[in-house]
Amino acid sequence: MSKLLYVISSPRGEQSESRAIADEFLDAYRQSDPSVEVDVLELWTDTLPVYGGDGVAAKMSVFAGREPSGDQASAWAEVQRIFSRFDAADEYLFTVPMWNHGIPWVLKHLIDTISQPGMVFGFDPATGYEGLLAGKRAVVVYTSAVYYEGAPREFGTDFHRAYFNDWLRWAGIHPVSEVRFQPNLVTSDADAGRAVAKASARALGNRFALSGRRAA
Ligand SMILES: Cc1cc2nc3c(=O)[nH]c(=O)nc-3n(C[C@H](O)[C@H](O)[C@H](O)COP(=O)(O)O)c2cc1C
């Protein structure tokens, strides 16, 4: 049985384009494999504690090989709790709208909270970083209103998909499948693009269910 964490980074609820597409993935997946266990992390309502001074100090202590103590230890325990929820999944589904050419800050907050030594990454001074989340796979739904791949600079720059895909790679999460609905506002053909994105999400959902069953 697969455990899937559904991370929602749009606050737009029923209006969310990325969520509507991701829901198609999940619906197809569940129809093909009702045993999939889904944990939903709604980043705008299931708010994470602020990762601030104590958490940062704890990270630097751990990176230097020391044990955090006092307020740092409490902040570190919170980080471990959030990471454990993330790490409990073996599959991920993310909704990632483009916000000001990047990702919504709630998703960056999750990344900054859990990207810790001994959790998401290891480090060797000779060979560099090593992602510790190997053996997990992800589906990401990317949306933007104006930006599209190959667009002139005046329509935006991709610090969105490029950044998030690279974080997944750095963390060791592989393979990553994408569904993109870009642009979804400044286009004469939004309905067709939406239908294609939803169909490709459903196909991916079926594929995940089938390959999960084969692996089981
Ligand atoms: C705060 C904010 C910033 C945005 N920045 C961009 C942007 O830089 N480029 C773009 O093409 N669309 C931008 N958009 C539009 C969203 O990416 C687009 O509406 C997308 O469909 C949102 O996904 P959602 O419907 O799942 O929330 C922005 C929207 C918001 C609310």
PDBQT file of the ligand as one rigid body, heavy atoms in Angstrom, charges set to zero:
ROOT
HETATM    1  C1  LIG A 301       0.462  36.504  -5.412  1.00  0.00    +0.000 C 
HETATM    2  C2  LIG A 301       0.359  36.009  -6.831  1.00  0.00    +0.000 A 
HETATM    3  C3  LIG A 301       1.447  36.146  -7.679  1.00  0.00    +0.000 A 
HETATM    4  C4  LIG A 301       1.387  35.682  -8.986  1.00  0.00    +0.000 A 
HETATM    5  N1  LIG A 301       2.478  35.775  -9.794  1.00  0.00    +0.000 NA
HETATM    6  C5  LIG A 301       2.439  35.309 -11.059  1.00  0.00    +0.000 A 
HETATM    7  C6  LIG A 301       3.592  35.386 -11.910  1.00  0.00    +0.000 A 
HETATM    8  O1  LIG A 301       4.655  35.848 -11.545  1.00  0.00    +0.000 OA
HETATM    9  N2  LIG A 301       3.472  34.932 -13.193  1.00  0.00    +0.000 N 
HETATM   10  C7  LIG A 301       2.302  34.384 -13.664  1.00  0.00    +0.000 A 
HETATM   11  O2  LIG A 301       2.270  33.982 -14.822  1.00  0.00    +0.000 OA
HETATM   12  N3  LIG A 301       1.220  34.263 -12.868  1.00  0.00    +0.000 NA
HETATM   13  C8  LIG A 301       1.252  34.718 -11.580  1.00  0.00    +0.000 A 
HETATM   14  N4  LIG A 301       0.154  34.592 -10.767  1.00  0.00    +0.000 N 
HETATM   15  C9  LIG A 301      -1.039  33.903 -11.273  1.00  0.00    +0.000 C 
HETATM   16  C10 LIG A 301      -1.101  32.444 -10.809  1.00  0.00    +0.000 C 
HETATM   17  O3  LIG A 301       0.106  31.753 -11.020  1.00  0.00    +0.000 OA
HETATM   18  C11 LIG A 301      -2.214  31.703 -11.555  1.00  0.00    +0.000 C 
HETATM   19  O4  LIG A 301      -3.447  32.366 -11.329  1.00  0.00    +0.000 OA
HETATM   20  C12 LIG A 301      -2.315  30.255 -11.142  1.00  0.00    +0.000 C 
HETATM   21  O5  LIG A 301      -3.344  29.627 -11.854  1.00  0.00    +0.000 OA
HETATM   22  C13 LIG A 301      -2.612  30.132  -9.679  1.00  0.00    +0.000 C 
HETATM   23  O6  LIG A 301      -2.794  28.756  -9.352  1.00  0.00    +0.000 OA
HETATM   24  P1  LIG A 301      -4.054  28.350  -8.465  1.00  0.00    +0.000 P 
HETATM   25  O7  LIG A 301      -5.273  28.704  -9.282  1.00  0.00    +0.000 OA
HETATM   26  O8  LIG A 301      -3.894  26.920  -8.219  1.00  0.00    +0.000 OA
HETATM   27  O9  LIG A 301      -3.973  29.174  -7.207  1.00  0.00    +0.000 OA
HETATM   28  C14 LIG A 301       0.191  35.080  -9.459  1.00  0.00    +0.000 A 
HETATM   29  C15 LIG A 301      -0.913  34.962  -8.612  1.00  0.00    +0.000 A 
HETATM   30  C16 LIG A 301      -0.837  35.423  -7.314  1.00  0.00    +0.000 A 
HETATM   31  C17 LIG A 301      -2.039  35.283  -6.420  1.00  0.00    +0.000 C 
ENDROOT
TORSDOF 0
